[in-house]
Each structure stands twice: as structure tokens, then as C-alpha cells.
Amino acid sequence: MAFGWKLHGDGKSLAPGEVVAPDERLSWGKTVGLGAQHVVAMFGATFVFPIIMGLNPQLAIMMSGIATVAFLLIVQGKVPSYLGTSAAFVGGVAAIRAQGGDSAEVTGAILVAGVVLAIIGLIIHFLGSRVVYRVLPPVVTGAVVMLIGFNLAPVVANIYWPQDQWVALIVMAAVILMSVGFRGFLGRIAIFLGLVFGYVLSWVFDRIFGKITSFDAAANDVTTHWRVNWENVQAAPWFGFPDKTVFAADGKEVVGWHTPSFSVAFVLLVLPAVIALVAENTGHVKAVAEMTGADLDPVMGRAIAADGVGTVIATSVGGSPTTTYAENIGVMAATRVYSTAAYYVAALVAIIFGLSPKFGAVISATPGGVLGGITVVLYGMIGLLGAKIWKENQVDFSNPINLVPVAAGIIIAIGDTSLKFTDTFVLSGIALGTIVVIAAYHIAHAVAPRHLKDDLAGPNIVLTEPGIYKTDDIEGHAEGARHSGGTPLRDRVED
């Protein structure tokens, strides 16, 4: 299914706890509102990470919409996800820049990584998701989802929250209260309402308290400024495509759209990010499966390949690498609306934003304190989806095979710990934490004494469809469960 959504109920009202499936939709008015909320969720990171990597943010926004449409078509609408700018490449790109690489060489290296990711996805598609679960069992995928969410905590603590702590606190409280206090549709768009509320609150604070002295993301420095500053909005044109990349007289690059160029040395610097993306996409698909109750194993390979294709499409014109966005998974967790129609709307809006610097400037002018209040809730929800995967798969943390490797990897990711190989090649944060979780888990499993492995033994239970489990005897009960990374569901066969 790619198009042709069924109307959920009357399309207007939802009972408490009721969910909207990927192949369903609400009324188009409500679907547009949900799509706008997805745009809000992805916009900050999709706009900021290109700036960090020295790429054009307007182009990144537009290409994220195009890549999302490609993703949804490839997975046939079965995996509701948005493809925003990936942070996994930031370290590799920094290494390329340190060696004098320009934007064309950056996007060329990332494009090759996208091709590799697509090939891995195809391999998984044809060999089956069992390949993924052998390498990435539930204990690992849960850890990856958790470290992705909690790794974003410093973004809140060091960038957004300090810009206006009181606005952040009030907005956070408002989002919490609205999400549980509002009934029906309003409760499900609490994040979007929180942004609108925060915008108005910041404007009121400007009128009452005057300017604030704090870090200003626009100036990248501590300044005295208005919380709501629309100077860039007023100056931005309504319509415009990014200019072509040029080099100024002083040799400084003014980045825009461009064709990629390729360097083997630079490709090698970004390839480790592919490992993180495979785990990240697997974790995201698992998170969506947990929320929707659907068996998404058959489309796991498609989803990974689709992300690779999205990255290739985006970087072919100088855009940023893409990944399935945890921020939007957090929105689905809050709204319990998994309709892919909302994602098509979000993609269309992103393309329009990419073609209209005026609209992009409005979103990018969102006060930092408002983003602080929203993201402190959203990023925490992403991290806790990892715990949900552990709970649903009954992962046993009394067993050190599960406990110790996961503990190390999560702390490395949350603390943004770095491992320096050379002056120009460093692994850190999500990438390093992911590698540690995966490698350390399998090493621990290999060297552990028999009694610890036996504690994990039992039938490997596979979710065939929502609420129905079957025992997988293909490779034997004990062997299957030893690779599950979770406590066996020995007698749990539900119908």
C-alpha cells in the first residue's frame, strides 16, 4: 500500500488509546495538522546538522521531503517514517573538512556510503531479517534506540534550554499537561500546540521583560536579543532555489547545490557511519513495530535500502545524508497516529519550505527556549522506546551478557565519548556507542561460560502478526534463543 488510505472511523474523533494504522488516515484537515507537527519535529535537526557539516540547510530540507517520498514508496507505505538529516556522518565529515575536503568531496563520500547502505538493505531483504536479528538481537536494538534518544540530551542541555530556561520549563510543563489533559485530537498534537504556545509566550515575555542575554543560535554567540526575532523572516524571499556552490575571492566556500566528487580516502572516513545507520534503522523499524503491533520484519531490508536510496538522492545534488528520524517516531508515540498520509503531507510541506526561504525562516526563528521545552520531552520519549523494546522482548538484565555491553555502549553515546584513531579520524557519540554495543555483545556472548548462555536458551518466539506468536524451530530452540538477547517466552503462545 502506497496510496489509498482507509478513513479511520469518522475521521474526526478518536477514543482514548485508539490508534490510527499506517494504511488509515483521519480527515484531511487533521492529517495536514499531523503532517505539520512532523515537520516541526524534524525541522530543527534537519536544519541544524547541515550547518554543522557545512552544507546548505535549505537544500537539506527540500531533499529530505523528496527522500521521504522515495522511502515511503519503496517500503510500500508499511513503515511510517520521515527521512531527515543524519547525525551519524558528522564525525566523518569533520575529518574530511580537517583534511581540506570541500563540500563536493563530502557529499561524494556520503553518496558512496548511501550506496553501501542500500546494498546491505538488499542483502537483508533477500536473506531475511534473521540476518539482522543475529547481529542485532532485541537487547541490542533496544539499546540503539535508547542511546539515539538519550544522546540528544546534550542538545537540550547545552543548546536549547540555556537560551531561555524559564520559557523552556513552562513549555515543557504545557506539553506534558496538554498531552494528558486534552482529549481527542488536541491531546495528540500537544507537541505542535506546545510550539505555538511557546512562540506566543516568548513574544509576551519580550513585551514584559524585554530582551534576554543568552546564547543566540543565529549568531552562534552570547548576545542580547529578542526571543522572537523575525528580521531574517522579513528579509527572506518567498520563493527561491538555493544558489550553486561558489568560492569567494578569499577562497571561502559559499555552499549551495552542487554535484559530488569522489575520493577513496574520504569515503573510508565516513563508511563506519553505515554500521550505525543499519543499527539505527533496525532500531527505528523495531520501535515502529512495537508501537503499531505489526510484523515489519519482511520490510526491514526494504527500509534500510530505502534509507540508502534517500541518501543517494539527497547527496547527488549536494544535500545532506538521511536517516529515519527518531524525532518523528517520538511524535507517533505521543499521538498514536501512524498514518503514512501524514508523512506524505510532511514531505510535501518540506519541499515547499525548501523552495521558500520565507517559510523556512519562520520555523528556524523558533525561540531556543521553546525548542528546549519541546525536545526535553520528545528526546526522552525516543530513548524510552528502547526500554519498551526490552520490556516487550523480556530482555533479562540479570544476565551480564546482556547487561555489561549495553551499559558500556549507552554511557559512551550519552556522554558523547570519543575514540581518536588519528588526528583526522575520530569515532564518537552514536556511532561509537552503537559499535561498542554490537561488538561487545557478541564478544561477551562468545566468551561467556555455558551456564550464562544456557540462561538465555529456550524457544525463539517470532511475532507473526499482532498478538500471535509461533515457535521458530528452524535452527533449534536453544540456539535460536541464545541469539535473541531476550528472556525466552517458553510457554507464551497467544492467540
Secondary structure, 3 states (H helix, E strand, C coil): CCCCCEECCCCCCCCCCCCECCCEECCHHHHHHHHHHHHHHHHHHHHHHHHHHCCCHHHHHHHHHHHHHHHHHHCCCCCCCCEEECCCCHHHHHHHHHCCCCHHHHHHHHHHHHHHHHHHHHHHHHHCCHHHHHHCCHHHHHHHHHHHHHHCHHHHHHHHHHHCHHHHHHHHHHHHHHHHHCCCHHHHCHHHHHHHHHHHHHHHHHHHHCCEEEEECCCCEEEEECCCCCHHHHHCCCCCCCCECEECCCCCEECCECCCCCCHHHHHHHCHHHHHHHHHHHHHHHHHHHHHCCCCHHHHHHHHHHHHHHHHHHHCCCCCCEEECHHHHHHHHHHCECCHHHHHHHHHHHHHHHHCHHHHHHHHCCCHHHHHHHHHHHHHHHHHHHHHHHHHCCCCCCCHHHHHHHHHHHHHHHCCCEEEEECCEEEEHHHHHHHHHHHHHHHHHHHCCHHHHHHCCCCEEEEEECCEEEEECCCCHHHHHHCCCCCCCCCCCCC
